[in-house]
Amino acid sequence: QVHLVESGGGLVQAGGSLNLSCKASTIIWNVYSMEWHRQAPGKQREKVASLTSFARINYADAVKGRFTIDRDDAQNTPYLQMNSLKPEDTAVYYCRADGDSKGHDFDSWGQGTQVTVSA
């Protein structure tokens, strides 16, 4: 089983930047898709960015032009560069990845990292 752990969250002023990382507990041989999701208080979890093994990238409209998803080649996990942060970006951010680890398929989520953007 692959466990994912996010890091890089914190408190930042509006207009600032954060870089979120997602580390895996074991070697990932192949990754089919990587995603970042977020959940704000009282709201449903939403997908903000995705990257597939075919290098197809998608962003939620709310973050286009400000967030960038890419892959940590050493880990085969995603990271998320967030620029021009806004108070409405405040949420718990989760990474998700599915793929093949040591011959076994997996679909795993991290436990989340808090991002708070002050006005």
C-alpha positions in Angstrom: 0.0 0.0 0.0 1.3 3.4 -0.9 0.9 6.2 1.7 1.2 9.8 0.6 2.2 12.7 2.8 1.8 16.3 1.8 3.9 19.2 3.1 4.5 22.8 2.4 1.3 24.3 3.6 1.1 27.2 6.0 0.0 30.8 6.5 0.7 33.3 3.8 -0.5 36.8 3.0 -2.6 37.4 -0.1 -0.4 37.6 -3.2 2.2 35.3 -1.7 3.3 31.8 -2.9 3.5 28.3 -1.5 4.9 25.1 -2.9 3.2 21.9 -1.9 5.0 18.6 -2.0 3.6 15.0 -1.9 5.9 12.2 -0.8 5.3 8.5 -1.1 6.1 5.8 1.5 7.4 3.4 -1.1 8.7 3.3 -4.6 6.1 4.0 -7.3 7.0 2.3 -10.6 4.4 3.9 -12.8 1.9 6.6 -12.1 -1.3 6.9 -14.2 -2.5 10.2 -12.8 -1.7 12.7 -10.1 -4.1 15.2 -8.7 -4.3 18.0 -6.1 -7.7 18.6 -4.4 -8.8 21.0 -1.7 -11.6 21.3 0.8 -12.5 24.6 2.4 -14.6 24.7 5.6 -18.2 23.9 4.9 -17.6 23.1 1.3 -17.1 20.0 -0.8 -13.7 18.7 -1.8 -12.8 20.0 -5.3 -10.1 19.0 -7.7 -7.8 21.9 -8.5 -5.2 20.3 -10.8 -4.4 17.0 -12.5 -1.6 15.6 -14.5 -1.8 12.3 -16.3 0.8 9.9 -17.5 0.3 11.3 -21.0 1.2 14.7 -19.7 -2.3 16.0 -20.0 -2.8 18.8 -17.5 -6.0 20.4 -16.3 -6.8 23.1 -13.8 -9.9 24.3 -12.1 -11.0 27.7 -13.5 -10.4 29.3 -10.1 -6.7 28.6 -10.1 -5.8 28.8 -13.8 -2.8 31.0 -14.4 -1.8 30.9 -10.7 -1.2 27.3 -9.9 1.2 24.9 -11.6 1.2 21.1 -11.1 4.2 19.1 -12.0 5.9 15.8 -11.1 8.7 15.1 -8.8 10.6 12.7 -11.1 12.4 11.0 -8.2 9.3 10.2 -6.3 6.7 10.0 -9.1 4.5 12.2 -7.0 3.0 15.6 -7.7 3.9 19.0 -6.4 1.8 22.2 -6.7 3.3 25.6 -7.1 0.8 28.2 -5.9 1.3 31.9 -6.8 -0.8 35.0 -6.3 -2.7 33.3 -3.5 -6.0 34.7 -2.5 -8.0 34.3 0.7 -10.5 32.1 -1.1 -7.6 29.6 -1.7 -7.7 28.8 2.0 -8.4 25.1 2.4 -6.9 21.8 3.3 -5.0 20.5 0.2 -4.8 16.8 -0.6 -2.7 15.0 -3.1 -3.9 11.9 -4.9 -2.0 9.5 -7.1 -2.9 6.2 -8.8 -0.6 3.8 -10.5 1.6 0.8 -10.0 3.9 0.2 -7.1 6.0 -3.0 -7.2 3.5 -4.7 -9.4 0.5 -3.7 -7.4 -2.1 -1.1 -8.4 -2.8 1.6 -5.9 -5.0 4.7 -5.6 -4.0 6.7 -2.6 -4.7 10.0 -0.9 -2.6 12.0 1.5 -3.9 13.2 4.8 -3.9 16.9 3.8 -2.0 20.0 4.5 -3.5 23.3 5.6 -3.1 26.4 3.5 -4.3 29.7 5.0 -4.2 32.9 3.0 -4.8 36.1 5.0 -6.2 39.3 3.4 
